[in-house]
């Protein structure tokens, strides 16, 4: 069984949109998918066969005040309005609706990684959890701490899946994947560093102390995961698809030329996937 992981990365995830659009061009499919944060949004449009849909979200809609702005932060407590993205735009009757029926028709396993804000543990939403015109799972997985307030549903609060399981390779292997394509949105040699003291996060997210701890420990977890997938790549079990540079795109940046450049890198870099699967 061949798996596919997209680790997301805010606006940098436009790279993964390019990778999956190339897979659509070449009729490449996988049996098992894991999406983290914006990576889950990339995968869901891929499964719906909607080439170019994710690019529009990064390249066009993200420039709207309703999508991300300080106005949102003041009015709603979140810089990014996840309801605007995954309900107003995405639901049936929206400006760019997801083809839910096409997506659901695919015979595969698909999991969306989120983080339980209370416990700090990962939570994996399955394909069957996704309900038409709801897409709560995407909102939960993409909820960046301090950029967004915790996303709540049924009395539970969630944050970005990248906090608790930034590169969920072990879950893919445990599920029985013999080979896994892992799409990163930073160069593979990139090493995350602690940039702020732990006490800062304790004060910033007082309501969820376990999440505050993750904002520190997830840095080391990401670095460890990258070392592990590099070992697996040397063994021929993993293919890492990653940009050689981020084209000046960071988590929240918006420059159309830079976004186009990073997307096009994804289109090009995905050319090695077909040979990896064939071998």
N, C-alpha and C positions, 0 to 999 in steps of 0.2 A: 504494500500500500504506500502510495506517495502522498506526502503531506505538504501543506503550504502554510507558512506563517508570515503575517505582515505585522511588524511591531509598531506601526504608526509613528507619531512624532509631530502632531500638530500640522502646521502648514508644510513641513518637510515631507509629509506623507503623500504629497503630489508625486513624489518619486515612485512610490508603490502603485499609484494610479497608472503611471506610465508602464510599469512592469506588467500589470494585469491587462491593460489594453493590448499590449503586445501578445499576451497569451490568448486573448480573444481573437486577434488577427491570425494566429497560428493554430487555433482550435485546440489549445492545450487545456486540459482539465486535470483536477486532482481529486483524490478520494476523501481527503481530510483537510479541513481548514481551521486555523486559529487566527482570530483577529484581535489585536490589542489597540485600544483607543481608536484613532482615525483609521487604523488598518482594518478594523471591522467594517467601517463604512466603505472602504475600497472593495473589500471582498463581497459585500452584499450587492453592490452594483455589478460586479463581475458575474456573480451567480445569476443576476437578472439579464445578462447579455447586453447591458446598456453601456456600450463603448463610449467614452468621452464624458459620461455623466459626472463622474467624480471630478474631472478636470474643471468642469463648469463651477463646481462648488468652491474649489480653491481659487480659480482664476477670475471668476466673475462675482459670484454671490458674496464672497468673503469681504468685498469692499463696501458692502452695504452696512449702514449703521445698525440695522436690525440683526445682522449676523454677529458682528463683534465691534464693540465700542465702549468708551467710558460712559456714554449715555446708558447703555445696558447695565453697566456696573452700578451706576447711581440709582437707576430706576428698579432694577431687579436683583442686584447683588451679585451678578455674574457678568463678566466681560463678554463672554461668548454665550449667546442665547441658544441653547441646545434645542429648545422647543421650536424656535424658528427654523432651524436647520432640518431637524428630523420629523417635524410635524407640518409646519406651514408650507415648506418647500417640498417635502418628501411624500406626504400622505396623498391618497387618491383625491384628485381635484386640485392639488397643489401645482405650483409653477413647474416643478420638475419631479413628478411622482415616480417612485420606485415601481417597477413591474413586479409586484409581489407574487402574482401567480406563476410567472416564469421562474422567479427565484425559488419558490417553494417546490417547483416541479423537479428540481435537480436531485439526483440520487447521490448524496454525499453526506458526510458529517461536517458540521460547522459549529464552532464554539466561539463565543465572544467573552473575552476576559475583562472582568471588572474587579473592583476592590471594595469589600465591605468596610465602610468607614468606621464602624464601631469596633470591629475585631482586627482590622488590617489584613485579613485573609483574602486570598483570591476567590472569586466566585465565577463559575463558568456557565454562562447561559447557552443553552443548546438551540439548534435549528428550530425545534418544535416550540420553544418559548416565544419566538418572534411572532407577534400578532400584527395583522395588517392595520396600517394607519396609527399604530402605537409607537413601535420602535424604541421603547423604553430602554432596551438592552444597549442600543447604540449610545443613547444619552448617558447611561451609567458608565459605560466604558470610556467615554470621551470627556468626562468631567474632571478637568485639571484643577487640583487644589490651589487655592489662593486666586486663581483666574476665575474659577466658578465656585459657587457655594455647592455643597454636597447635593447630589440629585436624589430626591426622595420618592419612594413609592411603597405603599402598603406598610408604612411605619419603619421602613429600612432606608438607610442612606448609603450612597455609593460614590466612589471616586474612580479616577482613571485606572484601568487595568495594568498600566505600565508600572504602577507603584509596587504591586504585590507579585507580579509575574511578568517582568519586562520582555523576556524572550522565552516563551513557554515551550522550549524544545523538549524538556523531559516529559511533558504531558503528551506530546505528539508521539514520542518513542514508546511510552507506556501504552498508548492506544494501538500500537502495532505497526506504526509507520516504518518501512524499511529505508526509505529515503525521504528527506525533507528539504524543500526549498525555503530558505529564510531570507526575507527581504528586510534589510535595515534601511534607515534613512540618514545615517551618518557613515562616514568611511569606517571600514572594519577596524582600522588601527586606532580609532578615536577612543580615548579613555575618559570616562566621566570623573569629575573631581568635586569634592565638597567645597561649595562656594560660600555657604552661610553657616553660622554656628547652629547647633541643634536647638539651642534656646530660642532662636528666632522662630522656628516652626512651632515650638511648644506654645508660644504666645499667639502666633498667627492662627493656629487651628486648635484652640483650647477645648472646643467641644469634642474633638476626636483625637485623643492623645496617641492612639495606636497608628492613626494616619500620620500624625506628626513624626513619629518614630520612623515610619516608612520613607518619609522624605529625605531622611539621612541614610538609612540602610539600603534603599533601592539603588543608590549609586554603586555600592560595592556589588550588589546582586547583578546589576547590568554588566559590570566589568567581568564578573565571574562567568556569566552566561556567554559572553562574547568569546572568552578563552575556550569554553567548552565546545561551542559550535565550530570554532577553528580546528580543534582536535578532531571533531567528527568529519569536518570537510577533508582533512588529510586522510581519513579512513575511507572516504568516498561515500559516506552516508548522508552528508549535508552539502548543499550548494548555497553559498552565501552570495546574495545579490545586493550590492551596496554601491553607492556613488563614490567616486574618487574625491569629490568635494561637494559641498552643499549649495553651491552657486549663490552664496550669501543669504540663503533662506534659513530662518530659524523658526521656532515654535509658533510665533505669532506674526511674523513679518509678511508684508503684502507688497510685492513688486512684481508686476506682470511679466516683465522680461526675465527676472530671476526664476519665477515659478515655471515659466515655459521651458527655461534651460534645464531645470531639475527634472521636470516631466519628461523631456526628450532624452535625458540620460537614462531614465527608467526604461523607456521604449528600446533604447539601444542595448542596455546591459542585460535585458531579458532574453537576448538572442541565444545565450548559453543554456537556457533552461531545457530546451527540447533535447539537446544532446545528453544532458544529465539524466533526464527521464528515460531516454532510449537505452543508455548504457546500464 
